[in-house]
Amino acid sequence: MGDEPDHPRGGAPAGSDPTGDGGGVLRRRVALSTVSNYAGQATILLTWFFLTPFLLDQLGSDVYALFVLATALMGYGSLLDLGLTSSVVRFVAELHARGETAALRDTVATGFVLSTLLGVATFAAGAVVAPLAPVLFAVPDDQRAVTTQLVLLTAVSAGLVFPTGTLFAVLRGLQRFDLVNAVSIVATLLTAAATVVALLLGGGVLWVVGVGIPISIAMQVPAYLAVRRAAPGLRLGQGRPRRHLVGRLVSFGWAVLVVQGASQIKTRTDEIVIAVFLPVARVTPYALARRVAEAPQILTYQFVRVLMPLSAELGARDERDRLRRVLLTGTRLTLVAYLLLGTGVMALAGPFLAAWVGEEFRSAGVIMVLLVLAGVVDTAVWPAASVLQGISRHRPLALFAVVGALLNLGVSVVLIHPYGPTGVALGTLVAATVETLVLVVPYALRVAEVSVTALLREAVWPALLPAVPAAAAALGLRAALAPESLLAVLAVGAAAGAVYVVVFLATPGAATERDILVRAMLRRRRRHP
């Protein structure tokens, strides 16, 4: 899903820089950003992992389901972003690469004003939706008041994210993901600690959402200071909002908005569909399975998110050869990052849920497997989407995303009656497959002038083939050891991941990765003989 590279094999030759810069500056920048992203997201995932059983125990399954539904419902508030965050990232990267400081200041100022207004709009939307939520989900009478209050608080929390999100977007455009993640880690740990304290003191589900509001407000201060440190010459206070920049940001962002809206339908509507057609309690097993199934995607995204500003920078310099190499290498590494964890998650889905949150949730392992398979298909085209956004060729993706979202919703509604929540997960898999293989991939290959053969040879097969022995190892160990404790399940998953890494590095398609690993080991040996 990138232009055909000059190298006859379609990728960077063994021993070369996969991004194409001879000095390796871009490669080191991508590596540093990715490592910091993984550190930040690992903190979030581990916090959620340990906090979820505590929340279930303190709130109960039914109230936890209401919390999930309120979060899913107000997740649509992010659509009021209008694609603004992605627009700011893209134009900050481009203007910074060109050295246009004055235009950069005005762009940031315009984005900040717009994001503040959009945050207010989110508050208003929450006030409208909150009274309707208990009726929509057929909530029992004794829980209707708390449901309304929960949606209101969630709307306030979501609206406060917008101004801080603009500051984070500036840092991402400057490719200072290390600073973004430093602030995010602090916010995550503070919120988790406040949640635990609130529940132990007798607070209910409203406190779970409410404690994050003052923390969101306070985090705008370190975010602002991080921008000043990353770009001292930017001088945010000197920029002025410009009317023509509003049109520019919205023009780029509308397609991103449509894609984000479709993504919300695909990821947030599943629980809503279940709550509308089935008892609310059926939401909890599905939500837990979905969150675990999303873990490989969340971790993989920490690598993919650095590709869009990088592509915008390379596009601004018209360095198409480097763009092609970034795209193909990025696709391969994205699949590797996903399958490294996703293979074990599929093989150990049921035992993991049973050991983590209780035996009654083991049956949701089938849902988890279907959602992980859907994630493989969906994640495979993320690098292509990032590069297309970076060069402003992403608008057709909006139409494709709408088709996928509507298909997801339609198939889920049809299948929920005969198959229950499993049918909803199956609908997600069907929609992701059609959208990716029938719509996105052909368009991306045509724009990038890449053959299907090159894509399979350089990006897909090197990542997919190691998943077979890794899955076999996980299933074999599962049958032989019958792991029941969480530690035992994680150990089997780690063994499957080790098999995947070894087999991948032994394949011919991993020549570049092997060379990078060897060089890193040699450098470390020279520094620490």
N, C-alpha and C positions, 0 to 999 in steps of 0.2 A: 504494500500500500504506500509506496513512494516511487519516485522516478527510478528507472533502471540505472543502477550505479555503473560507473565506468569499468570497475573491476569485473572480469568475466564471470565470477561466481555470484555476482549480485550484491555482495556485502563488502565490508572492509576486509582487505587481505589480512591474513594472519600476521600479527605483530604490528598492525597499524592502529591508529586511533580511530575508534568507531564513529566518532563525530566528525572526523575529517580534518581537524586542526593539528598540524604537525607537532606543535609544542605540547599538545594535550591539555590546553587551558580549559576548553569547553568540557572535556571529559572530566577533569578534576572538579569543575564547577558543578556539573550534573551529579557527580558522586557525592560531593559534600552536601548538596541540597537534598539528595535522596536519603542520605544517612540521617540528616537532621529531621527530615519528614518522618522517617521510620521511628526515630526516637520519640517524637511528639505523638504519633499515632499509637505507638506501643503503650505509651503512658495512658492514653485514653482507653484503649482496648482492655488493658489489664485492670484499670480502675472499674470499668463497666463489668468485667468478668467477675471480680470479687464483690462488687456492689450488688449485682442482680440477685443472687440468692438471699442476701440480707434484705433487699426490698421486698422480695416475694414473702419472706418470713414475717416482716413487719406489717406489710400492707394486706397480704392475702391475695389469692389468685384473681378474684373478681375485681378488687380495687386496682390491682396492677394492670388488669385489662383496660380499665377506664383511663389510667395514666398513658398506656400505649395508644389508645384511640385519640386522646386529646393531643398527644404529640404528633400522631399521624395527620390529624385534621389540620392542626396549625402548621404542619410542615408545608402546606400549600401557601403559607404566608411568605415563604421564600420566593414564590413566583413574583411577588411584588417588587423583587429586586430588579426585574425587567432586563436581566442580563447585564446589569450595571457593573457588577464585580468583575466579570470576565472582560468587559470592555476596558475598565481601568487597568487591569493587568496587561492587556494587550498593548494599549497605547502608551502606558508608562514604559514598557520594555522597548517599544519602537522609538519613542521620543528620546529616551535616555541613550539609546544606541546612536542616535543622530546628533546628540548634544544640544537639542533644542530645549534649553532650560526654561525659558519663559513660557512656552507652550505647555511644557510639562507641569509647571506650577498652576496654570489656569485649568488644565485638565483635572488635576487633583482637587482643586477648589470646587469645580463644577460637580465632580463626582460626590464630594462630601455633602454639598447642599442637597443634591438629589437623594442621596442615601438617607439623610435625616428626614426629608419629606416622606420617603417611602416607609420609614419606620413608623411615622405617625399614621400613615395609611394602614399599616398592619394592626396598630392598636384599634383603629376604627373597624376594620374587618373582624377582629376578634369580638368586639362588642356586638356586632350583628349576628355572628355565628353562634356565640355562646348560648343564648336562650334556645336555639334550635337543636343543639347537640343531643340533649336527653331524648327528644322526640325521634331524631334520626336513628339513634341506636337502641330505641326501646329500653332505656335504662329503667330499672325498678324505681318506684316512687321515692323510697328512702335514700336514693343516691342521686336524684336529679339535681338537687341544689349544689352538691359538691361537684358534680360534673360541669355545671355552668360556671362555677367559680374556677374550676381547673382550666377550662378553655380560656377564660379571661386572663388568668395569670400566665398561661402559656403564650398567649398573644403578646402580652407585655414583654415577656422574656425574648420572644422572637423579634419584636420590633427594635429592641435595644441592640441587637446584633448588627444592624445595618451600618451605623456610623463607624463602629470598630471594624466592620468588614471592609470598609473603604481603605482604612489605614493598612490592614493586612494585604489588601489588593496591591497597594503601592509597594509594599515590601516584596511581594511575589513578583511584581513587574521588574523590580530591581534585582531579582533572584537572590534575595536575602531570606531564604526559607529558614535559616538557622534562628534568626530573630523572631520570625513568626511562631516557630515552634517553642521557643523559650517562653514567650508570653502565654501560649496555649497550654503548656505544661503547668505553669503556675496556676492558671485559671481552673484547669481540670482538678488539680489536687485540692485547691481551696474549696471548690464546689462539692467534691466528694466528702471532704472532712465536715463541711457544714451540713451536708445531708445526713451523715451518720449521727452527728450530734443532735440535730433536730428530731430525728426519729427516736433516738434513745431518750430524749426528754419528753416524749409523748406526742410529738407533732405528727400529723397525718400526711396524706398525699399532697395537700396544698403546700405544705412546707417543703416537700421534695422539689417543687418547681420554684417556690418563692425565694428560697435561699440563694438561688443563682442570679436573681435580679440585681442586688447591690454589687455582686462580684462582677457582673457584666459591665456595670457603670464604672467601677473602679479600674477595670482592665483597659479602658480607653487611655488612661494616663501612660502606662508603660508602652502601649502600642504607639502613641504619639512620640514618645522619647526614642523608641526604636527606629522610627522613620527619620528623625533628626540625626541619629547616629549613622544610619545607612547612607544618607545623602545630605550632608551638612549644607551643601549649596542649594538644596531644593527650597528651603525657607518657605514652609507651607503658608505662613501668614501673608506672604506677598502676592500670592495668586488671587485671581478674581474669577468668579463664576462668569462664564460667557454663554450667551444664548446659542450661538452657532455650535458650541461644543456639546450642548444638550442633544442636538440633532445627530451629531457625529457619534456620541456614545450610544444613543438609542438605536441608531441605524445598524451599528455593529451588533448590539446586544439583543435585538429582537429575535434573531434566529437562536441565540443561546437561550433566551427566555422560553421559546417554544420547546427546545430540547429539554430544558430543566423541567418544564411543566409535564412533558410526556414522561420524564423520569420519575416525577412525583407520582403520576398515575400508576406507573409500573411497580414502584417500590413502597408507596404509602397507601395505595388503595386496597391492597389485598386484605389487610385487617378490617378496613371499612366494609368491604364486600361480605366478609365473614360475619361481621356484627349485624349487618342488615338482614341476612338470610338465615343465620344460625344464632343460637344463644351466645351472649357476649362472652361467656366463659371460654368458648372455643377459640377466642382470639389469643389467649395467653400461650398455648403450646405453639401455635403458628408463629407468633412474634418472637418467641425464644429461638425457634429453629431458624427463622429468617435472620435474626441478628448474628447467630453463629455463622450461618452461610455467607453473610456479608463480610466476615472478617478477612477472607482472602482478597476480596475486592478492595476493602479499605486499605489494607497494607500495600496492595499493588498500586493503588492510586498515588501513594506517596512518591513513587518513581514517575508515574505518568504526569503528575501535575507540574513537573519542571519542564516538560517538553513544549508547552504552549508559549511561555515567554521566551524560551530559547529559540523556538521556530520563528516567533515574531522578530527577534533580533537578527536571525540569519536571513529572513525574508526581507527585512529592511536593507540589508547589505547585498541582496540578490545573490546569495551563496547557495544556489540550488543543489549543488552536488553534496554539500554538507547536510542540507535538508533531507535529501534522499537517504543518506546514510543514517541520520538520526531516526528517520521513520522506520526503516527496515530493522535496524538494531533494536529500536525501542519496542517494536512489535514482538520480536523474539524474547527480549528480556521481560516484557510484560507478561507473556504467557508463562515463562519460567517462574516468575515471582508468584503468579496465581496458583499454578499447579503444584508448586513446592509445598504449599499448605493445603490447597484444595483437595489434592488426592487423598491425603490422610483424613481430612474432614469427612469426605464421602464414605470411606471405608469404615470409619469408626463413629458414624453419626449417632446411632442408637445408644451404644455404650457411653459415649461422651455425655449425652443429655441425661441419661440415667445417673451417672456419677456426679454430674454437676448440679442439677436441680431436682432430681428425684426420679424414681422408677416409673412414676405415672406419665412422665414425658418421653419415655423411650420410643413409643410408637411414632412420635413426630420426626424420627430419623429419616423416614421416607421423604417427608417434606423437605428436609435439609438437603438430601441428595439431589432432588429435582432442582432446588434453587441454586445449588453449587454448579450443576451442569448449565443452568441458564447463565450463571455468572461467567463461566468459561467463554461461552459464545459472545456475551455482551462485552466482556473486558478485552477481547482480542482486537476490537476496532478502536479502542481508546487512543492509542498513539496516532492512528490516522486522523481521528477527529481533532486531536490536539494540534497536529501539524496543519490541517485544513483551517482551523481557527486562526492559527498564527499567520497564515497567508491570505486570510479573508476569503476562503473558498468553502465555507462551512454552511452556507444558507440552505442548500438542499437537504442537509442533515435534519433540519427542522421538520420538513415534510415526512421524512422517513420515521422520525421519532413519533410523530403524531399517529402514523399508521400503526406502528408497533404498540403504542399505548392503547389505542382503541381496540386493537386485536387482543391485547392482553386482557382488557376489561371484558370484552365480549366473550372470549373463550372461558374466562374464569367464572362468569355468571352462568354460562351454559353447563359447566362441569361441576359446579358446587353442589348441585342437587344430587347427582348420582355418586359423587366421590368425596363430598365434603371439602375440608381445607386442602386435602391432597389435590383435588381438582383445580383449586386456585393456583397452587404451585405449578401444576402441569400447564396451566394457561400461561404462566410467566415464561416457562421454557419454550413453548410453541411460538409465542410472540417474539421472544429474543432471537430464535433461530431464523424466523422469516425476515425480521428486520435486518439482521446482520448479513445473512448469506444471500438474500434476494435483492436487497436494496443498497445497504451501505457499502459492502465490499465491491460490487461492480462499479459503483460510482467512484470510489476511492482509487481503484485500479485504473480507471479510465483517465481521471485527472492526473494521476501520478505517472501514467504510462509505464505500468509495471505488469508483467504477465502473471497469470495464476501460477505457472510453474515456478517462477522466481520467488513468489510469495511463499509457496509451500516449502520450497527447498531451503530458503534462507531464514524463514521466520517460524513457520508452523510446525513442520515435522521435527526439527531439533528440540522443540519444547514438548510436543505431545508424546513422542516415543518413550522417554524415560518414565512417563506416568504409568505405563503398563507394568514394568517390574516393581515400581514403587507401590502400586495398588496391590499387586500379588503379595508383596512382602507384608503389607499391613493386614490383608485378609488372612494370610497364613499365620501370622503372629496372634491375630485375634482368635482364630480357631484353636491354636495350640495353648494360649495362655488364659483365654477367657477373662480379659482384664475387667475388673469391677470398680476399683478405686480410680479417682481422677488422676492420680499420679501414674498409675499403670497405663491408663489410656493415653496420657500425654507421652509416656515413654515409647509406646508402640508407634504413635504418630511421628515422634522424632526419628525413630528408626526408619520409617517409610520416607521421611524427608531426606535422610542421609543417603538412602538408596537412590532417590531421585537425583540428588546433586552429583553423586559419583557417576551414574550412567550418563547424565547430561554432559558432564565435562569430558567423558570418553567419546562422545559422538563427534563426527567430522564438523558438524555445524557450529560447534562451540569453540572453534579454533581461536577466535578473538578473545573470548572469555578466558580460555586457558592461558593465553599469552599475558593478559592483564594480571591474572592471578600469580603467575610465575614472576613477573616483574615486581609485583607488590611484595612477594615473599623475599626476593633478592634484595630489594631496598631495605626491608626490615632487617635482614641478616647483616647488611653492611652497617646499619645504624646500631644494631645490638648483636655483635658477634658472639 
